[in-house]
Amino acid sequence: MKNYKNTIFYLVVTGGFTALMYWIITKGKHLEVAKTIETPASGNGSWGDFLSSMQHNFQDPLAILLAQIITIILVARVFGWIFKKIGQPSVIGEIIAGIVLGPSLLGMYFPEFSAALFPVESLGNLKFLSQIGLILFMFVIGMELDLKVLKNKANEAVVISHASIVIPFALGIGLAYFVYNRFAPEGVKFLAFSLFMGIALSITAFPVLARIVQERGIHKTKLGAIVITCAAADDITAWCILAVVIAIVKAGTFVSSLYIILLAVIYVLAMIYIVKPFLKRIGDLYGSKDTIIKPVVAIFFLVLIISSYATEVIGIHALFGAFMAGAIMPDVPKFRTIFIEKVEDVALILLLPLFFVFTGLKTEIGLINDPYLWKVTGFIILVAVVGKFLGSALAAKFVGQTWRDSLTIGALMNTRGLMELIVLNIGLELKVLTPEVFTMMVIMALVTTFMTGPALDLINYIFKTKDGVEILEPTNHNKYRVLISFGNNEKGKSLLRLANSLIKKQKNTSSITVMHLSLSDEMHTFNMDDKEKNSFYPIVEESQLLKQDITTIFKATMDIETEIADVANQGDYDLLLIGLGKSIFEGTILGKVIGFTTRIINPDRLIDKFTGKEGLFENSPFDERTRQIISKTKMPIGILIDKDLQQVKHVFIPIFSPEDSFVIDYIQKLIYNNNTKIVILDVNGYVTTNFVIKSAIDSLEQKYPNNIGLITDKTIKKEFLDQQDLMLISLESWKQLVDSRSIWLSDVPSVLILKQ
């Protein structure tokens, strides 16, 4: 009755008011008599009006801006992904994406499309959005700086850092002396031009350097600590020098710039002694909470905007204010992490690529159209590398570092990346650099950033040592060595229980290494120790309950799958255990039918799904990530599909092929070390007919008569499966089992799939 009344009310209200609106519009047409009504210019009827309207919509400034953002993000992500795959920082790919969309490629070969996508009048919107992205980015960079490392390791690091600034700065001024007459803009004094050339050659890309250090696994070594500290000191010093240089350029003379510098000093003192204590108090109040309430977020964003505004008005650029605002954020890792996560996604994914394209639109490779200009470009690159690379390396050697570490520091400090582009854009904006010099310097930034990875590899090759596994854990061929790689803590605990059951009574001749990898673009230098501690805390607790010693490896990487395989292969392990849980089958038919997702599928639907064309096992039983790990790993690998594995007391093992004989080694380990009860499913009779399998099983039955059982039924009851803790099966048998469309698959316990 109630639904009936609701229906009547709905019809009366909507129908009545619709009729009322129609009546008002009809009456309102009589009012047009006293007005001059403009008709559409097309005169082609409704279709012409539609086309004219659509053309107008495409040319609307907002539509153009949205089209630009869509194109920029797509192209930047594609290029970033390509360069990440070849072992280069994704920022290089994003910079090149900007150049590709600019006049160097798109504008040269598709000028009409380029003019339609990036009309001159639209570049103002793109510029301001990219500047907002840069302000947010510099805010994040300021927050990522761990000022405590400067206090702890300031002595050596500051010497190296300042040498790596002074030497290339001096060389940059020397370079300016030779190129000033030919390349300096009209009306620009030598002082301004030379100072900008100096600062452009002496900058280091702290975020790129920090991620390379993390990915190479040297962040926990003395070398890693020194180079991170050097980069932090370099960043602070370079931005302070840049602020002074901007002040001098804007004022015209050094004496005139003293007023700007004085205001800048007052600003810095106010930020340190007034704003910072205020923010610290807020951090103390809210730093322990898992989330930050919106009023607190608003306060910090206001500080960021006011700080940026103040430095822009003073005359030392808004980016310095953003950097300063980030640097004085409360020194609470959890607080900074939450805030960085709020800002970073918008800044790095949405807004920063706009800056790369805005830079690319001003970078015209076609301007370097003469062999002489390419020689000058090469000379700029040479001076930049000599100043930064050799300057840092020689300073490091002077303070007592080995030649290998000194050259490594030099190679890392020579990384310029995005920070260089920021400086160059400021120079171009202030009309201190010509488009020609700007393009040459962009090429220099790309080359010096690109060469960092190969230079480090060459240094390691020359000195015959490698970063990574060999340093973290020396090989011992006398031990049975298990490597566990986990992402989720609960899955990691299940993997540890499984590994422990394989070696429990052989701890003197066995070892377990537990590894956790994180994507490098999700890591920050100031919270790495906390992240490592939090990642391993549940695992260490579980190891103590099991009385099992473990070795831990924590690394940042651009490619988790490749890194897992590399660590496993280089470490000379005997077994790799990975726990991918639901992610193996997520979004696949198998995930729906076996019960590893939250749904339970009935047996009839199970058979229907496996007979359809979309069956998962037409090519491979795993998703792309798992396939990569399997294909790249040159050792036995076990893939645990975890359904809350708590113990390994009862194990069920189907044997469908003679090649499954290698599984018997694991049966023996489980029985000897864990007193596990094993039930073997032998539907094809290989246990009784194959000599190798039969001999091995007979031997185990004689030694452990109470631990091995044999069944030959093709139909497995649910009650039996409920009693099992684990199903252990070879990869090939697993494929056959799923292809058989057995209804009991939906009731299997946790599964360990083994590949020999």
Disulfide bonds with the S-S distance in Angstrom:
none
